[in-house]
Amino acid sequence: MTKGNFFHLHLHTEFSLLDGAIRIDELPAKLIELGQSGCAITDHGRLHGYVRFYEAMKEAGLKPIIGCEMYVASTSMKERPPKEQEKASHIVLLAQNAQGFKNLCKLVSLSHLEGFHYVPRVDDALLEQHAEGLIALSGCMKGAVARSIVEHRYQEAEQTAAFYRDLFGKENYFIELQLNGVEDQPRVNEELVKIADRIGVGVVATNDCHYLN
């Protein structure tokens, strides 16, 4: 986590099993120490921690945003390909209002009940049905846009970003930029900025937090 007037929109807590290590009970004090006014919770494929997160943030006078980093199936969420062929990508969804929260809950529930295959998955068709009230971020290096750039498939990356822009709406889809020490990240960021400019969407800086310090 970083100091200054910065609002984390991509953050994993202890409820991102085998991945996040941020304890919700310790998070508000760290945000206050860093002079930050709030943050989002975006655990992988689940909302189990949102009540504890919301209550802890409100008690500390901080702004909570409820979100989730979803797994998006490479084809249909109903298909069950061999593990080595399943390339589920990541996308960050943030609830901007009550309808968005309802849709987020619906997506997470269906990802477990109907789309679970190694991980809880949605697909583009389901996202389209439940996009209202949600803000989408393009995700980390495992996001569909960034992954295409890593693999030098630049036209595909731009087409994917334009697809999600149209799905969520131009004002509700953002290209996510990170600075995390990953070798390819600077090159990917350069291409992401170009794509955002060409398709007319905003960019947002995130840190994909997994640790408190």
Z-matrix of the N, CA and C atoms (Angstrom, degrees):
N
C 1 1.459
C 2 1.524 1 109.05
N 3 1.317 2 116.77 1 152.68
C 4 1.458 3 121.02 2 -172.97
C 5 1.519 4 111.39 3 -120.49
N 6 1.341 5 115.66 4 159.52
C 7 1.457 6 121.35 5 -179.57
C 8 1.525 7 110.97 6 -85.09
N 9 1.341 8 114.53 7 165.75
C 10 1.452 9 119.91 8 171.74
C 11 1.509 10 113.28 9 103.18
N 12 1.330 11 114.62 10 -174.38
C 13 1.457 12 122.02 11 -178.39
C 14 1.524 13 109.10 12 -80.32
N 15 1.309 14 115.64 13 79.30
C 16 1.460 15 122.41 14 -173.69
C 17 1.516 16 108.33 15 -138.37
N 18 1.316 17 116.78 16 140.63
C 19 1.463 18 122.10 17 -176.88
C 20 1.526 19 108.17 18 -120.06
N 21 1.315 20 116.46 19 111.16
C 22 1.465 21 120.32 20 -177.39
C 23 1.530 22 110.72 21 -72.30
N 24 1.332 23 116.14 22 124.89
C 25 1.459 24 122.46 23 -179.65
C 26 1.526 25 112.55 24 -112.86
N 27 1.327 26 117.20 25 5.33
C 28 1.468 27 121.50 26 -179.55
C 29 1.521 28 106.56 27 -145.00
N 30 1.334 29 116.16 28 98.60
C 31 1.461 30 120.67 29 -170.52
C 32 1.520 31 110.41 30 -146.72
N 33 1.329 32 115.45 31 132.45
C 34 1.462 33 121.85 32 -177.93
C 35 1.525 34 110.70 33 -111.65
N 36 1.313 35 115.46 34 130.16
C 37 1.457 36 121.36 35 179.36
C 38 1.531 37 110.16 36 -102.20
N 39 1.312 38 114.68 37 -171.44
C 40 1.464 39 121.30 38 177.52
C 41 1.526 40 112.36 39 -60.70
N 42 1.334 41 116.92 40 -13.54
C 43 1.465 42 120.54 41 179.46
C 44 1.528 43 112.49 42 -85.77
N 45 1.341 44 118.09 43 -4.17
C 46 1.465 45 121.22 44 166.19
C 47 1.527 46 106.09 45 -87.03
N 48 1.315 47 115.65 46 88.90
C 49 1.464 48 121.41 47 -169.04
C 50 1.523 49 112.09 48 -58.97
N 51 1.329 50 116.05 49 134.70
C 52 1.459 51 124.41 50 -179.57
C 53 1.522 52 112.07 51 60.70
N 54 1.331 53 117.04 52 22.15
C 55 1.462 54 119.93 53 -176.46
C 56 1.525 55 111.89 54 -141.91
N 57 1.330 56 118.02 55 -61.31
C 58 1.456 57 121.29 56 -178.39
C 59 1.518 58 112.03 57 -86.42
N 60 1.343 59 115.85 58 147.26
C 61 1.468 60 120.20 59 -179.28
C 62 1.525 61 112.06 60 -127.54
N 63 1.325 62 118.01 61 11.69
C 64 1.465 63 121.14 62 -179.73
C 65 1.526 64 109.04 63 -84.23
N 66 1.310 65 116.71 64 119.34
C 67 1.465 66 121.04 65 177.27
C 68 1.528 67 108.72 66 -83.18
N 69 1.319 68 115.14 67 126.24
C 70 1.458 69 120.42 68 -175.12
C 71 1.520 70 111.55 69 -58.13
N 72 1.320 71 117.62 70 -39.05
C 73 1.464 72 120.41 71 -177.75
C 74 1.529 73 112.39 72 -63.65
N 75 1.327 74 117.73 73 -23.13
C 76 1.462 75 121.87 74 -178.93
C 77 1.528 76 112.76 75 -96.55
N 78 1.318 77 117.42 76 -12.23
C 79 1.463 78 121.63 77 -173.32
C 80 1.529 79 114.19 78 -66.71
N 81 1.348 80 120.43 79 -47.74
C 82 1.469 81 119.33 80 -177.59
C 83 1.523 82 113.48 81 -56.86
N 84 1.324 83 118.02 82 -42.25
C 85 1.466 84 120.70 83 -179.21
C 86 1.524 85 110.91 84 -62.61
N 87 1.321 86 117.33 85 -38.31
C 88 1.466 87 120.72 86 178.60
C 89 1.527 88 110.72 87 -66.78
N 90 1.324 89 117.54 88 -41.11
C 91 1.464 90 120.51 89 178.25
C 92 1.525 91 111.06 90 -61.86
N 93 1.323 92 116.19 91 -43.16
C 94 1.467 93 120.46 92 178.71
C 95 1.525 94 110.23 93 -63.97
N 96 1.319 95 116.73 94 -42.81
C 97 1.469 96 121.14 95 177.77
C 98 1.526 97 111.42 96 -57.48
N 99 1.332 98 116.64 97 -36.93
C 100 1.463 99 121.58 98 -177.71
C 101 1.525 100 112.77 99 -88.26
N 102 1.324 101 117.03 100 0.21
C 103 1.454 102 120.25 101 178.72
C 104 1.512 103 114.10 102 73.38
N 105 1.324 104 116.82 103 28.03
C 106 1.460 105 121.18 104 -179.18
C 107 1.524 106 110.24 105 -102.14
N 108 1.334 107 115.61 106 146.22
C 109 1.463 108 120.51 107 -171.39
C 110 1.519 109 114.10 108 -90.73
N 111 1.323 110 117.62 109 -5.58
C 112 1.456 111 120.90 110 -179.80
C 113 1.512 112 109.77 111 165.78
N 114 1.324 113 116.63 112 -169.96
C 115 1.466 114 121.10 113 176.39
C 116 1.526 115 108.61 114 -168.75
N 117 1.314 116 114.68 115 172.76
C 118 1.462 117 121.21 116 174.29
C 119 1.521 118 109.61 117 -103.45
N 120 1.317 119 115.62 118 156.38
C 121 1.459 120 122.15 119 170.10
C 122 1.525 121 106.51 120 -110.21
N 123 1.340 122 116.99 121 127.03
C 124 1.468 123 120.58 122 -177.35
C 125 1.530 124 109.68 123 -137.39
N 126 1.302 125 116.09 124 61.96
C 127 1.462 126 119.54 125 179.74
C 128 1.528 127 110.92 126 -67.96
N 129 1.315 128 115.69 127 157.37
C 130 1.463 129 121.71 128 -176.66
C 131 1.525 130 111.42 129 -70.73
N 132 1.327 131 116.69 130 113.20
C 133 1.446 132 122.01 131 168.01
C 134 1.511 133 117.07 132 62.92
N 135 1.335 134 118.49 133 16.79
C 136 1.467 135 119.54 134 -177.92
C 137 1.523 136 110.62 135 -155.02
N 138 1.332 137 114.17 136 159.09
C 139 1.467 138 122.08 137 178.43
C 140 1.521 139 111.24 138 -121.14
N 141 1.316 140 117.86 139 20.05
C 142 1.458 141 121.79 140 -172.83
C 143 1.528 142 113.04 141 -57.90
N 144 1.322 143 117.78 142 -30.79
C 145 1.460 144 120.08 143 -174.09
C 146 1.509 145 115.30 144 -94.77
N 147 1.351 146 117.71 145 2.53
C 148 1.461 147 117.77 146 -168.68
C 149 1.526 148 113.13 147 -68.78
N 150 1.329 149 119.87 148 -34.30
C 151 1.468 150 120.75 149 -179.03
C 152 1.524 151 110.03 150 -66.23
N 153 1.324 152 116.58 151 -49.13
C 154 1.462 153 119.92 152 178.59
C 155 1.535 154 110.63 153 -60.76
N 156 1.335 155 116.46 154 -41.23
C 157 1.463 156 121.57 155 178.71
C 158 1.527 157 110.84 156 -62.44
N 159 1.328 158 116.50 157 -49.30
C 160 1.468 159 121.03 158 -177.68
C 161 1.529 160 110.62 159 -60.07
N 162 1.310 161 116.55 160 -46.82
C 163 1.465 162 120.17 161 -177.94
C 164 1.525 163 111.61 162 -65.83
N 165 1.329 164 117.48 163 -41.43
C 166 1.467 165 121.03 164 -179.78
C 167 1.522 166 111.27 165 -65.20
N 168 1.320 167 116.44 166 -40.18
C 169 1.466 168 120.52 167 -179.66
C 170 1.524 169 110.89 168 -68.86
N 171 1.321 170 117.02 169 -44.97
C 172 1.464 171 120.63 170 -179.77
C 173 1.522 172 111.07 171 -63.23
N 174 1.310 173 117.06 172 -40.82
C 175 1.460 174 121.11 173 179.65
C 176 1.528 175 111.14 174 -61.97
N 177 1.334 176 116.36 175 -31.02
C 178 1.463 177 121.25 176 -179.46
C 179 1.526 178 112.61 177 -90.30
N 180 1.338 179 117.19 178 1.32
C 181 1.459 180 120.64 179 -179.38
C 182 1.518 181 113.58 180 74.72
N 183 1.315 182 116.94 181 26.80
C 184 1.459 183 122.33 182 -178.79
C 185 1.526 184 110.51 183 -110.16
N 186 1.334 185 116.10 184 157.87
C 187 1.461 186 121.09 185 -178.18
C 188 1.522 187 110.44 186 -89.82
N 189 1.322 188 118.39 187 120.20
C 190 1.467 189 120.93 188 176.23
C 191 1.528 190 111.08 189 -96.79
N 192 1.311 191 116.68 190 138.55
C 193 1.461 192 121.95 191 171.33
C 194 1.524 193 107.14 192 -119.84
N 195 1.326 194 115.91 193 127.86
C 196 1.460 195 121.15 194 -178.29
C 197 1.522 196 108.92 195 -92.07
N 198 1.312 197 115.68 196 126.60
C 199 1.454 198 120.11 197 179.68
C 200 1.515 199 111.22 198 -149.58
N 201 1.318 200 115.30 199 -175.18
C 202 1.460 201 121.13 200 -179.78
C 203 1.523 202 108.54 201 -159.26
N 204 1.323 203 116.52 202 139.69
C 205 1.458 204 120.18 203 170.07
C 206 1.523 205 107.36 204 -92.47
N 207 1.330 206 115.09 205 107.76
C 208 1.454 207 121.29 206 -174.24
C 209 1.525 208 110.96 207 -90.68
N 210 1.329 209 114.56 208 153.81
C 211 1.457 210 121.77 209 171.01
C 212 1.530 211 107.81 210 -96.57
N 213 1.329 212 116.72 211 127.31
C 214 1.463 213 121.41 212 -179.25
C 215 1.524 214 108.79 213 -108.98
N 216 1.324 215 116.30 214 119.85
C 217 1.466 216 121.10 215 -178.83
C 218 1.524 217 110.45 216 -60.74
N 219 1.322 218 116.05 217 145.92
C 220 1.462 219 120.34 218 -179.03
C 221 1.523 220 111.93 219 -71.35
N 222 1.340 221 116.80 220 -23.46
C 223 1.470 222 120.75 221 174.76
C 224 1.531 223 107.13 222 -126.96
N 225 1.314 224 117.38 223 -119.40
C 226 1.460 225 121.26 224 175.72
C 227 1.523 226 109.85 225 -92.83
N 228 1.332 227 116.64 226 143.04
C 229 1.459 228 120.83 227 177.41
C 230 1.525 229 111.70 228 -66.56
N 231 1.333 230 117.31 229 -14.93
C 232 1.462 231 120.84 230 179.32
C 233 1.529 232 111.81 231 -82.56
N 234 1.323 233 117.01 232 -16.76
C 235 1.462 234 120.51 233 179.62
C 236 1.525 235 110.51 234 -81.34
N 237 1.333 236 116.33 235 151.49
C 238 1.461 237 122.27 236 -178.29
C 239 1.533 238 109.76 237 -128.13
N 240 1.330 239 117.72 238 73.23
C 241 1.465 240 119.77 239 -179.19
C 242 1.525 241 111.09 240 -72.31
N 243 1.337 242 118.14 241 162.61
C 244 1.467 243 120.35 242 173.89
C 245 1.521 244 110.34 243 -55.99
N 246 1.322 245 116.17 244 150.70
C 247 1.460 246 120.78 245 -173.71
C 248 1.518 247 112.48 246 -55.18
N 249 1.333 248 116.99 247 -39.73
C 250 1.460 249 119.99 248 -177.09
C 251 1.531 250 112.28 249 -70.28
N 252 1.341 251 117.26 250 -15.52
C 253 1.462 252 120.70 251 179.36
C 254 1.528 253 112.58 252 -99.06
N 255 1.305 254 117.72 253 -14.44
C 256 1.460 255 121.21 254 -179.49
C 257 1.525 256 109.27 255 -82.47
N 258 1.310 257 116.03 256 117.29
C 259 1.461 258 121.44 257 -179.46
C 260 1.525 259 109.75 258 -120.08
N 261 1.319 260 115.50 259 60.86
C 262 1.463 261 119.65 260 179.71
C 263 1.526 262 109.43 261 -61.55
N 264 1.317 263 116.10 262 130.63
C 265 1.462 264 121.19 263 178.89
C 266 1.525 265 109.70 264 -95.16
N 267 1.329 266 115.97 265 169.76
C 268 1.461 267 121.73 266 -179.15
C 269 1.524 268 110.14 267 -107.60
N 270 1.330 269 116.38 268 145.56
C 271 1.455 270 122.24 269 171.48
C 272 1.525 271 107.59 270 -145.69
N 273 1.316 272 116.85 271 138.51
C 274 1.466 273 121.69 272 -179.70
C 275 1.525 274 108.94 273 -96.69
N 276 1.321 275 116.42 274 127.25
C 277 1.462 276 122.37 275 178.12
C 278 1.520 277 109.47 276 -117.67
N 279 1.334 278 116.17 277 132.27
C 280 1.461 279 122.76 278 -179.80
C 281 1.520 280 109.14 279 -122.21
N 282 1.326 281 116.83 280 132.37
C 283 1.466 282 121.17 281 178.13
C 284 1.522 283 109.09 282 -80.14
N 285 1.344 284 116.36 283 123.33
C 286 1.457 285 119.35 284 179.56
C 287 1.526 286 112.72 285 -100.92
N 288 1.329 287 117.28 286 -7.86
C 289 1.465 288 121.12 287 177.95
C 290 1.531 289 108.38 288 -162.05
N 291 1.341 290 115.63 289 -175.81
C 292 1.464 291 119.88 290 -176.73
C 293 1.523 292 111.86 291 -62.77
N 294 1.331 293 116.69 292 -39.98
C 295 1.461 294 119.48 293 178.86
C 296 1.522 295 110.91 294 -64.61
N 297 1.323 296 116.06 295 -39.10
C 298 1.455 297 119.51 296 177.06
C 299 1.517 298 111.93 297 -62.84
N 300 1.328 299 116.76 298 -39.54
C 301 1.463 300 120.06 299 178.36
C 302 1.528 301 110.63 300 -64.48
N 303 1.336 302 116.94 301 -41.99
C 304 1.466 303 120.05 302 177.44
C 305 1.527 304 110.76 303 -60.32
N 306 1.332 305 115.69 304 -43.61
C 307 1.462 306 119.10 305 -179.91
C 308 1.524 307 111.77 306 -67.47
N 309 1.317 308 116.31 307 -36.26
C 310 1.462 309 119.72 308 177.35
C 311 1.527 310 110.38 309 -63.31
N 312 1.318 311 116.81 310 -44.50
C 313 1.471 312 121.03 311 177.49
C 314 1.526 313 111.04 312 -60.92
N 315 1.330 314 115.94 313 -41.26
C 316 1.464 315 120.28 314 179.39
C 317 1.524 316 110.96 315 -63.10
N 318 1.330 317 116.18 316 -45.59
C 319 1.458 318 120.42 317 -179.44
C 320 1.523 319 111.71 318 -62.16
N 321 1.327 320 116.41 319 -44.91
C 322 1.463 321 119.78 320 -179.50
C 323 1.528 322 110.42 321 -64.34
N 324 1.327 323 116.89 322 -43.57
C 325 1.469 324 120.10 323 179.64
C 326 1.524 325 111.51 324 -60.30
N 327 1.328 326 116.41 325 -47.88
C 328 1.463 327 120.06 326 -178.22
C 329 1.527 328 111.80 327 -68.32
N 330 1.329 329 116.82 328 -30.27
C 331 1.469 330 118.94 329 178.31
C 332 1.526 331 111.04 330 -63.16
N 333 1.324 332 116.91 331 -31.91
C 334 1.464 333 121.05 332 178.40
C 335 1.529 334 111.54 333 -85.20
N 336 1.328 335 116.90 334 -41.39
C 337 1.461 336 120.44 335 -174.02
C 338 1.521 337 112.88 336 -77.37
N 339 1.339 338 117.01 337 -35.53
C 340 1.463 339 120.44 338 -173.27
C 341 1.524 340 114.11 339 -120.13
N 342 1.332 341 117.51 340 -22.22
C 343 1.456 342 119.18 341 -173.53
C 344 1.512 343 115.34 342 -112.12
N 345 1.335 344 117.53 343 3.00
C 346 1.471 345 118.62 344 -173.63
C 347 1.525 346 111.28 345 -68.43
N 348 1.337 347 114.75 346 124.14
C 349 1.463 348 122.38 347 175.78
C 350 1.522 349 106.25 348 -154.98
N 351 1.308 350 116.14 349 92.62
C 352 1.473 351 124.46 350 -169.66
C 353 1.528 352 111.33 351 72.16
N 354 1.323 353 117.15 352 -44.18
C 355 1.465 354 122.63 353 174.88
C 356 1.528 355 108.16 354 -135.77
N 357 1.342 356 118.61 355 159.14
C 358 1.465 357 120.31 356 176.49
C 359 1.523 358 110.68 357 -73.67
N 360 1.346 359 117.35 358 121.34
C 361 1.464 360 121.45 359 -172.26
C 362 1.523 361 112.14 360 -121.00
N 363 1.325 362 114.57 361 146.99
C 364 1.456 363 122.13 362 165.33
C 365 1.526 364 106.62 363 -111.98
N 366 1.326 365 116.50 364 -179.43
C 367 1.465 366 119.72 365 171.05
C 368 1.523 367 108.83 366 -137.76
N 369 1.313 368 115.84 367 175.48
C 370 1.463 369 119.79 368 -174.94
C 371 1.521 370 111.87 369 -62.64
N 372 1.325 371 117.12 370 -35.43
C 373 1.464 372 120.08 371 179.98
C 374 1.525 373 110.87 372 -63.47
N 375 1.333 374 116.97 373 -41.33
C 376 1.464 375 120.32 374 179.46
C 377 1.527 376 110.71 375 -69.77
N 378 1.324 377 117.20 376 -39.47
C 379 1.466 378 120.18 377 176.63
C 380 1.522 379 110.73 378 -58.93
N 381 1.318 380 116.43 379 -40.33
C 382 1.463 381 120.29 380 -178.92
C 383 1.528 382 111.22 381 -64.37
N 384 1.326 383 116.98 382 -35.32
C 385 1.465 384 120.95 383 179.93
C 386 1.524 385 112.50 384 -71.13
N 387 1.337 386 117.17 385 -25.22
C 388 1.466 387 120.79 386 -172.10
C 389 1.528 388 111.89 387 -128.36
N 390 1.326 389 116.72 388 38.84
C 391 1.468 390 121.01 389 -176.18
C 392 1.524 391 113.23 390 -87.30
N 393 1.316 392 117.51 391 -18.62
C 394 1.467 393 120.05 392 -174.23
C 395 1.531 394 111.21 393 -61.59
N 396 1.316 395 115.67 394 133.47
C 397 1.455 396 120.69 395 176.68
C 398 1.509 397 115.06 396 79.77
N 399 1.323 398 116.96 397 7.85
C 400 1.463 399 120.77 398 -179.45
C 401 1.524 400 111.24 399 -112.08
N 402 1.315 401 115.74 400 142.73
C 403 1.459 402 122.94 401 169.03
C 404 1.519 403 106.96 402 -105.57
N 405 1.322 404 116.61 403 132.54
C 406 1.460 405 121.45 404 -177.74
C 407 1.521 406 110.62 405 -113.50
N 408 1.323 407 115.85 406 137.36
C 409 1.461 408 123.08 407 172.53
C 410 1.523 409 108.24 408 -112.43
N 411 1.311 410 116.49 409 146.44
C 412 1.467 411 120.78 410 -172.21
C 413 1.518 412 114.03 411 -67.75
N 414 1.345 413 117.29 412 -15.30
C 415 1.456 414 119.55 413 174.04
C 416 1.517 415 114.30 414 94.65
N 417 1.319 416 114.20 415 -175.22
C 418 1.464 417 122.90 416 -175.91
C 419 1.526 418 109.80 417 -84.00
N 420 1.324 419 116.60 418 -159.20
C 421 1.464 420 121.24 419 178.85
C 422 1.532 421 112.00 420 -65.77
N 423 1.332 422 116.43 421 -14.84
C 424 1.454 423 120.05 422 175.75
C 425 1.527 424 111.76 423 -95.53
N 426 1.326 425 116.77 424 5.14
C 427 1.451 426 120.49 425 171.85
C 428 1.522 427 109.77 426 -70.52
N 429 1.322 428 116.77 427 155.22
C 430 1.467 429 120.30 428 -175.20
C 431 1.522 430 112.36 429 -61.42
N 432 1.326 431 117.40 430 -38.94
C 433 1.465 432 120.60 431 -177.73
C 434 1.525 433 110.32 432 -69.85
N 435 1.321 434 116.57 433 -51.59
C 436 1.466 435 120.33 434 -178.22
C 437 1.524 436 111.58 435 -63.31
N 438 1.319 437 116.95 436 -38.74
C 439 1.463 438 119.42 437 -178.60
C 440 1.525 439 111.52 438 -64.05
N 441 1.331 440 116.48 439 -37.31
C 442 1.465 441 119.35 440 176.68
C 443 1.523 442 110.93 441 -64.26
N 444 1.336 443 116.25 442 -37.99
C 445 1.468 444 119.57 443 177.64
C 446 1.522 445 110.37 444 -65.33
N 447 1.317 446 117.17 445 -44.66
C 448 1.467 447 121.03 446 178.62
C 449 1.524 448 110.30 447 -54.59
N 450 1.336 449 116.01 448 -38.36
C 451 1.466 450 121.28 449 -177.70
C 452 1.526 451 112.03 450 -90.56
N 453 1.350 452 116.75 451 11.89
C 454 1.471 453 123.69 452 175.68
C 455 1.531 454 112.60 453 63.77
N 456 1.304 455 116.59 454 28.43
C 457 1.467 456 121.37 455 175.50
C 458 1.534 457 107.65 456 -103.32
N 459 1.331 458 115.39 457 74.54
C 460 1.462 459 121.30 458 -169.20
C 461 1.529 460 112.86 459 -70.70
N 462 1.317 461 117.22 460 -39.61
C 463 1.462 462 119.64 461 179.20
C 464 1.527 463 110.54 462 -64.89
N 465 1.313 464 116.28 463 -41.28
C 466 1.465 465 120.28 464 177.18
C 467 1.523 466 111.00 465 -62.28
N 468 1.331 467 117.05 466 -39.41
C 469 1.465 468 120.95 467 178.86
C 470 1.522 469 110.81 468 -60.07
N 471 1.329 470 116.22 469 -45.40
C 472 1.468 471 119.38 470 -179.56
C 473 1.526 472 111.38 471 -67.94
N 474 1.307 473 117.25 472 -39.15
C 475 1.468 474 120.50 473 178.63
C 476 1.525 475 110.94 474 -63.79
N 477 1.324 476 116.48 475 -39.92
C 478 1.462 477 120.58 476 178.43
C 479 1.519 478 111.01 477 -64.57
N 480 1.323 479 116.73 478 -44.96
C 481 1.464 480 120.53 479 178.81
C 482 1.522 481 110.87 480 -61.96
N 483 1.328 482 117.18 481 -41.52
C 484 1.464 483 120.78 482 179.10
C 485 1.528 484 111.00 483 -65.41
N 486 1.329 485 116.34 484 -35.80
C 487 1.466 486 120.15 485 177.66
C 488 1.524 487 110.91 486 -61.21
N 489 1.331 488 116.93 487 -47.92
C 490 1.463 489 119.80 488 -178.99
C 491 1.528 490 111.64 489 -71.20
N 492 1.322 491 117.56 490 -30.95
C 493 1.471 492 119.98 491 173.08
C 494 1.523 493 109.87 492 -58.43
N 495 1.321 494 116.49 493 -45.93
C 496 1.464 495 120.30 494 -178.90
C 497 1.525 496 111.27 495 -70.74
N 498 1.324 497 117.33 496 -33.45
C 499 1.461 498 120.91 497 -178.79
C 500 1.528 499 111.32 498 -68.53
N 501 1.323 500 117.06 499 -48.37
C 502 1.468 501 120.82 500 -176.12
C 503 1.525 502 113.03 501 -92.30
N 504 1.321 503 116.92 502 -18.53
C 505 1.456 504 121.28 503 -175.89
C 506 1.517 505 110.62 504 101.93
N 507 1.309 506 115.46 505 143.81
C 508 1.469 507 121.47 506 -174.88
C 509 1.519 508 112.88 507 -57.01
N 510 1.330 509 117.29 508 -34.30
C 511 1.465 510 121.07 509 -177.85
C 512 1.527 511 112.55 510 -84.17
N 513 1.327 512 116.98 511 -6.59
C 514 1.466 513 120.27 512 -174.41
C 515 1.524 514 113.78 513 -119.05
N 516 1.319 515 116.70 514 11.07
C 517 1.466 516 120.30 515 178.00
C 518 1.519 517 109.07 516 -127.20
N 519 1.334 518 115.93 517 128.95
C 520 1.458 519 121.07 518 -176.57
C 521 1.524 520 110.70 519 -129.95
N 522 1.314 521 114.95 520 141.25
C 523 1.457 522 121.32 521 172.55
C 524 1.523 523 108.38 522 -80.36
N 525 1.318 524 115.42 523 131.00
C 526 1.464 525 121.72 524 -173.75
C 527 1.533 526 110.43 525 -98.28
N 528 1.321 527 115.96 526 125.84
C 529 1.464 528 122.18 527 177.89
C 530 1.521 529 109.31 528 -111.25
N 531 1.325 530 116.29 529 135.81
C 532 1.463 531 120.93 530 -179.83
C 533 1.525 532 110.02 531 -132.03
N 534 1.319 533 115.54 532 152.86
C 535 1.463 534 122.08 533 174.09
C 536 1.520 535 106.31 534 -130.55
N 537 1.319 536 116.22 535 95.76
C 538 1.458 537 120.79 536 -165.75
C 539 1.525 538 114.96 537 -131.54
N 540 1.320 539 117.65 538 8.09
C 541 1.453 540 119.77 539 179.09
C 542 1.512 541 115.01 540 84.69
N 543 1.335 542 118.13 541 -3.41
C 544 1.460 543 121.25 542 176.49
C 545 1.530 544 108.53 543 -70.74
N 546 1.310 545 116.52 544 135.66
C 547 1.468 546 121.57 545 -169.72
C 548 1.526 547 113.36 546 -55.01
N 549 1.313 548 118.17 547 -45.81
C 550 1.463 549 121.39 548 -175.71
C 551 1.528 550 113.88 549 -82.89
N 552 1.325 551 117.67 550 -7.90
C 553 1.463 552 119.85 551 -170.92
C 554 1.534 553 113.87 552 -59.03
N 555 1.345 554 121.01 553 -45.44
C 556 1.475 555 119.28 554 179.54
C 557 1.529 556 113.08 555 -58.39
N 558 1.331 557 117.07 556 -42.93
C 559 1.470 558 120.06 557 177.85
C 560 1.518 559 110.96 558 -64.51
N 561 1.313 560 116.14 559 -41.90
C 562 1.462 561 120.21 560 178.85
C 563 1.525 562 110.39 561 -63.33
N 564 1.322 563 117.13 562 -42.62
C 565 1.465 564 120.56 563 179.40
C 566 1.523 565 111.60 564 -58.66
N 567 1.323 566 116.94 565 -42.70
C 568 1.465 567 120.41 566 179.52
C 569 1.526 568 110.88 567 -58.22
N 570 1.312 569 116.32 568 -44.57
C 571 1.462 570 120.16 569 179.99
C 572 1.525 571 111.37 570 -70.27
N 573 1.331 572 117.00 571 -36.79
C 574 1.465 573 120.25 572 178.99
C 575 1.520 574 111.36 573 -62.32
N 576 1.322 575 117.10 574 -41.11
C 577 1.469 576 120.74 575 178.31
C 578 1.526 577 110.14 576 -62.33
N 579 1.321 578 117.04 577 -41.69
C 580 1.465 579 120.74 578 178.72
C 581 1.526 580 110.82 579 -62.92
N 582 1.324 581 115.97 580 -43.52
C 583 1.463 582 120.06 581 179.98
C 584 1.521 583 110.65 582 -63.32
N 585 1.329 584 116.92 583 -45.75
C 586 1.465 585 120.38 584 179.50
C 587 1.514 586 110.94 585 -57.62
N 588 1.323 587 116.78 586 -40.90
C 589 1.462 588 121.12 587 179.73
C 590 1.523 589 110.92 588 -66.46
N 591 1.316 590 116.80 589 -42.27
C 592 1.465 591 119.92 590 -176.83
C 593 1.521 592 112.51 591 -69.96
N 594 1.327 593 117.90 592 -35.96
C 595 1.469 594 119.02 593 -177.24
C 596 1.526 595 112.11 594 -96.07
N 597 1.326 596 116.74 595 -2.34
C 598 1.460 597 120.61 596 172.33
C 599 1.512 598 115.53 597 75.83
N 600 1.331 599 117.30 598 40.62
C 601 1.469 600 120.20 599 175.75
C 602 1.526 601 109.34 600 -122.10
N 603 1.326 602 116.00 601 164.53
C 604 1.449 603 121.15 602 -179.76
C 605 1.517 604 112.12 603 -82.48
N 606 1.324 605 114.70 604 166.97
C 607 1.459 606 121.17 605 174.10
C 608 1.521 607 108.47 606 -116.57
N 609 1.319 608 115.66 607 153.67
C 610 1.460 609 120.87 608 178.76
C 611 1.530 610 108.18 609 -137.82
N 612 1.320 611 116.07 610 135.11
C 613 1.468 612 121.03 611 178.74
C 614 1.521 613 109.16 612 -87.75
N 615 1.325 614 116.14 613 129.21
C 616 1.465 615 121.17 614 176.51
C 617 1.523 616 108.79 615 -131.04
N 618 1.320 617 115.21 616 172.21
C 619 1.462 618 118.98 617 -178.90
C 620 1.524 619 112.38 618 -126.94
N 621 1.351 620 116.75 619 -1.60
C 622 1.467 621 121.09 620 179.90
C 623 1.529 622 110.50 621 46.89
N 624 1.333 623 115.35 622 57.29
C 625 1.474 624 121.27 623 -172.79
C 626 1.529 625 111.49 624 -67.32
N 627 1.327 626 115.27 625 132.83
C 628 1.459 627 122.23 626 173.68
C 629 1.525 628 111.95 627 -123.30
N 630 1.324 629 116.74 628 -15.84
C 631 1.465 630 122.19 629 -177.23
C 632 1.526 631 109.58 630 -129.56
N 633 1.319 632 116.20 631 151.71
C 634 1.458 633 120.69 632 -178.35
C 635 1.518 634 111.35 633 -72.01
N 636 1.317 635 117.56 634 -37.22
C 637 1.466 636 121.97 635 -178.17
C 638 1.528 637 110.96 636 -116.72
